[in-house]
Amino acid sequence: MRRRMVMSMLTGATLLVSAFLGTGTPVARAAEVPAEFGTDWHDPVTAAPPVDRPHTTSCQVTLADVQFRDFTPYRGTYTPPKGCGDRWSKVVLRLDGKVKGRQYDRLGYLHVGGVEILRTSTPEPSPDGIEWHVEKDVTRYSDTFRGSRDVEMLIGNVVDDTYTGVIDVHVTLTFYAGRPAAPAPDRVLTLADTPSGTTLTTPRNSERIVAEVYATGSGGGCEEFWYLTVADPASYSCKADHGPYREVQITVDGRLAGIAAPFPHVWTGGWSNPFLWYVVPAPRAFDVRPVEYDLTPFAGLLNDGRPHRVEVSVVGVPAGQPGWSTPVNVLVWQDAHRAHVPGALTRDKATDLADSSVLTPGTENRVRTEAGHALTVSGYLDTSHGRVTTTVTRTLANTSLHRWTDGENTDGLDASWTDDETVRTAGHGPARTTRTHRTYTVNGATTLDGDGRLRTVLTLGDRASTVVREGGRRTAWSRLDDTYGGDAAYTTNVPREQRHAVGTSVERYRLLGPDGCHDRSLATVQGVLTEDRNRC
């Protein structure tokens, strides 16, 4: 049985690699690829592009150099760099990590002055040990970096006789002198905790306000796999009152100000099969990107100098059930020529939230979900360069088909989420419209046969396209397509050396725009990197 499974997996690997990559650049010869996973494998790698770095004077600051063994946060102090000024063309965060032995995937965060600048997860290690790194452009937080700040970092971990992996990380910021390509926010704010909830006080001359929310379903519970939850009377192990639809909402003084589809993150132990992720992680696993909301229509309300209640919630989470983390940063651009920018909110209109999950019981149970929501908000500001009106329209849609057998020995999902956003500003100069279309997809299944052999076949997609028009003329555009595919199997409930694990994975990351092209493909077999190809 195991030999047939291995041959099937290797045949599937050839088809999967061909479909994703075509004829790639070989990295390892066939003779170097083992018949199954051993005690060591290639260090984690992604096909995402590295951060572009300017050729200017640079200075580096260490934020953390720490080992995580438990749930004690690291606390330190950040001091601004010397020799690179206090305005930077780019600021790049780099995390270098290493771990060996046995360990789960772990979630982590990094705060500077209370501002979350990184949310991440970790790879699961080989017995012989792995190393990995994460890079992120954090120029938008420059305001935070201009003064001395407290640093807090945590990657919660458990180390004992079974889980032996100590997570060792080193984090730096590198500052590059010069002016950024686009103006960085003048202020970076966080929400204040008060007895009545969380509040925000913005400068009275704010002319653009963007909130960002690092929304993640936590590890270890059903909300990590929120897209698989079902409502009664379906007989499935993860329940939610209304099924799998989730929506991250932000309100200002109780008014709905923004809606967004959360990204369906899959961490490196996800879908019951760490052998899918040992070399190539799922999209965004190591660099969680925040959901963004343009709150400029509310700036006229917020600019009165008083604190306003700003709160984030996740629609669909069962009452009283934990499982989501939603830290908020608020980015503010100010009008340099006015101490106070007055204005008003003129429109806030939402459709009814549609959310339907229909159960069809049978030998294979099925739940089909269709959900969606739309919101339009509009407001004006009387700036130093005239009245400017900002209108934000956001439309969300989710369709999914969840199928499983009794005992959940077969468990599959075909799901897609779309998040369409249009931001239009009109006033001084030509009208400017930015349209962004985001699509997230999960398609796959896990099966467990009578011999205890578990197999997962899974494809994930992260896609987005953006077009900017000014006065009707296209002035900027970009297109992202990050697609992952994996097929892995192992024998459950046996010692590691008896699992006879096999697995293939592929990723193709394409980012296109008028300023450049990135198109890189990776493929692995049994933990060996077999293809690495750049097409641009």
SULSUL-V637124 format. One record per run of one state. SS is the DSSP state (H for helix, E for strand, - for the rest). FROM is the first residue (numbers start at 1). LEN is the number of residues. Records with the same first field share a line. If there is no record, write none. Layout:
SS->FROM-LEN / FROM-LEN
This chain:
-->1-1 / 22-4 / 27-3 / 33-25 / 69-5 / 79-9 / 100-7 / 113-2 / 122-8 / 138-1 / 146-3 / 156-11 / 178-9 / 191-1 / 195-2 / 201-5 / 218-4 / 229-1 / 231-8 / 240-7 / 253-2 / 261-9 / 273-1 / 277-14 / 295-1 / 303-5 / 316-8 / 335-8 / 351-3 / 361-3 / 384-2 / 409-1 / 427-5 / 449-4 / 471-2 / 492-4 / 499-3 / 514-2 / 526-2 / 535-2
H->2-20 / 30-3 / 139-7 / 222-7 / 270-3 / 274-3 / 296-7 / 406-3 / 496-3
E->26-1 / 58-11 / 74-5 / 88-12 / 107-6 / 115-7 / 130-8 / 149-7 / 167-11 / 187-4 / 192-3 / 197-4 / 206-12 / 230-1 / 239-1 / 247-6 / 255-6 / 291-4 / 308-8 / 324-11 / 343-8 / 354-7 / 364-20 / 386-20 / 410-17 / 432-17 / 453-18 / 473-19 / 502-12 / 516-10 / 528-7
